[in-house]
Amino acid sequence: MLLEKLIATCNGRCIPIRNFSIEELMRANNNYDNCQSLGWYKGSLEGRIVFIRVFPGREVWTGFVIHYLVISARMSAHNNVLRSIGCCLDTRPPTLVYKFVANGTLAD
């Protein structure tokens, strides 16, 4: 479903989305120990600090999360949008991975 939505919305433009394993994400943030906010975790993947977004564990979220990932991937070149790095498709719904925002958020 993710691939179909990316192809349909990106007009043939390549948008790389990395697929992380559950084990990689669990190692990245010490088994989801570093909660920053409800569903947001800070971790370290491949030598860089990231945010990991976990949605409530219900299958009904899957379509929403995939749509959210596609929109996020399309907007990731914009300076004021949280840049998506990848996701974990092994979880239901998928877990999303974003670049860490060192200077805070727009709300700050």
C-alpha positions in Angstrom: 0.0 0.0 0.0 2.9 2.4 0.8 4.5 1.8 -2.6 1.3 2.3 -4.4 0.6 5.7 -2.7 4.2 6.9 -3.3 4.0 6.1 -7.0 0.6 7.7 -7.3 1.5 10.9 -5.6 5.2 11.6 -6.4 4.9 11.9 -10.2 7.8 9.6 -10.9 10.2 11.5 -8.6 12.3 9.3 -6.4 11.7 9.7 -2.6 13.9 7.3 -0.6 12.3 5.8 2.4 14.4 3.5 4.5 12.7 0.4 6.1 14.1 -0.2 9.6 13.6 -3.5 11.5 11.9 -3.7 14.9 15.2 -4.7 16.4 17.0 -1.6 15.0 14.4 0.7 16.5 14.4 -1.1 19.8 18.2 -0.8 20.0 18.0 2.9 18.8 16.1 4.0 21.8 16.8 1.4 24.5 13.5 -0.5 24.1 11.4 2.6 23.9 12.8 3.9 27.2 13.4 7.5 26.1 9.9 8.9 25.7 9.8 12.6 24.8 6.1 13.0 24.4 3.1 10.7 23.9 4.2 8.3 21.2 7.5 10.2 20.4 10.8 8.6 21.3 14.3 10.0 20.9 17.0 7.5 19.8 20.2 7.1 17.8 20.3 5.3 14.4 23.3 4.9 12.2 25.2 7.6 14.2 22.5 10.2 14.1 19.9 11.3 16.5 16.3 10.6 15.4 12.7 10.8 16.6 10.7 7.6 16.5 6.9 8.0 16.3 4.8 5.1 17.6 1.1 5.1 17.0 -1.5 3.3 19.2 -1.4 -0.5 18.5 -4.5 -0.8 16.5 -4.7 -2.0 12.9 -7.2 0.8 12.0 -4.3 3.3 12.1 -2.3 1.6 9.3 -4.0 3.5 6.4 -3.7 6.8 8.2 0.0 6.2 9.0 0.9 5.2 5.5 -0.8 8.3 4.1 0.9 10.4 6.7 4.3 8.9 5.7 3.7 9.7 2.0 2.8 13.3 2.7 5.7 13.6 5.1 8.1 12.2 2.5 6.8 14.6 -0.2 7.3 17.6 2.2 10.6 16.5 3.6 12.6 18.9 1.4 10.8 21.9 3.0 12.9 23.6 5.8 10.0 24.0 8.2 8.7 20.4 8.0 10.0 17.5 10.1 12.1 15.4 7.7 11.1 11.7 7.5 14.0 9.2 7.3 12.0 6.0 7.1 9.7 3.6 8.8 9.3 0.1 10.2 6.6 -1.8 8.2 6.9 -4.8 10.5 4.7 -3.1 13.1 1.0 -2.5 12.9 0.5 0.3 12.4 3.9 1.2 10.9 6.4 3.1 13.1 7.8 6.3 11.6 11.4 7.6 11.9 12.2 11.3 11.6 15.4 13.5 11.7 16.0 15.0 15.1 15.2 18.7 15.4 18.1 20.2 17.3 16.8 23.7 17.4 13.3 22.8 18.6 10.0 22.9 16.8 8.1 25.8 15.2 5.9 25.9 18.3 9.0 26.7 20.3 
